Amino acid sequence: MDFLLILGLLIALVWGGVLLLRLGLVAGCASLLLTGSCFGFAFFNLPGGPIPITVDRLLWGMLIGQYVIYRRWGLAAPKPLAKADYLLLAYAGLLLISTFTHDWTITRNLPASRLLFFYLMPMGLYVVARGMRVEQREVLGLWWFLGFFTVYLGLTALAETRGLHEVVFPKYIVSTEHAEFFGRGRGPFLNPVGVGIFAPICSFAALMCWPYCGRAGRVGLVVIALAGLVGTYATLTRSCWMGAALGLMILAALGLPRSWRVMLLGSGLLAGALFVVINWENLVAFKRDKDVSAADVADSAKLRPILATVAWKMFLDRPLLGFGFGQYEENNKFYLHDRSVDLPLEKARVYVQHNSFLAILTDTGVIGLGLYVALLVAWGYRAWKLWDCAAAPLWAREQGLLMLGALGVYLPNAMFHDVSIVAMVNMMMFFMAGLSAGLASRFVPVTVHAPATLATPRLVAAKSI
């Protein structure tokens, strides 16, 4: 069996290399997102060496190699560094220093593994997405691809919640070896938050194709959007619902005709408020996982103030640079016996942080958190400038709108989970940011203030913000 898997892996890599060369970097990025989501470590891995070998890690290496070759041949567009890129470089440097100035070998090299797989690999994808040359045809193809992926995620999540395990693929999704969140729509990520971030973003991407479709195509887009909603609901996770709602509101507020905005947004907010008020008790405590009761769910909601208190006390002790990247689980145990607060802090012992920003704060201090928040703001501002650029073609502007919607999906989930350690979430966000950054550098002009002796500023090619 192992021989057949290895043989299949080799064949897949050969054909993957052919497809990368034939279809270019956009196809390589899409293939990496699909492979990393569905055929990652849980699907197949070869132990041995410094890190286990998986299909997506090999594909990532091939993609980086292809990008280097494309740059050398002039097939990828070099772009000047922007403020957001400098922030990303600074954050990457801080993570490297924070990791390797502490014991990065604890818990089987956990800090180094998180750095490599959850940050450095997504940053590599950001560089590729930012530097590749794309036109309308490639971007529309990417959006349709993500739309079809949404349908897969929605149907898979629905099958999980309905117990239709025989139709779920890959089979590791319903394996008893992975018991956490079992019974919810956790998809190939084995985490409902992964589905709750991917499904809305991918369905939003498909909706960007609306202006270019006829009647039949638009019917298909409605089906894709419904699949995204079904997948998001099947996560049975409140932050996922909030993220999808916020992302949809951003798209509606910026993308709909002005005459429709007030009516649709007002109706949506009113309906949402009524739903929350009527179903408040059910939303606070409802049965989700197969082996978790409604009372356990209510207790999990009470856990977040406990985790926030532990994070705050850790921050007060090391406010600037934190305890070191990936060191939270190693150091939080020293704060669980504090009796100065009326909370059972001991309950936090077996949990990671349930907030991405608090996780960054405890690991890298206010400097790391400041860099990361500044990076998100820069990505959002850059995406807004791209969407607001009347001189850019519509398909490029829509990528800016899509990035804003993606940030809307991301932020509520990041407030209630450490999404940086959920498989492929950073890959998706860094890819979207890189694609938007590349298009902004290409289309968004920058006003350069002339010397005081000249009265009129001039426009030059985009350097970026």
Summary of the structure (lengths in Angstrom):
residues: 465
radius of gyration: 22.6
end to end distance: 52.0
largest distance: 76.4
contacts: 1573
relative contact order: 0.12
helix: 71%
strand: 2%
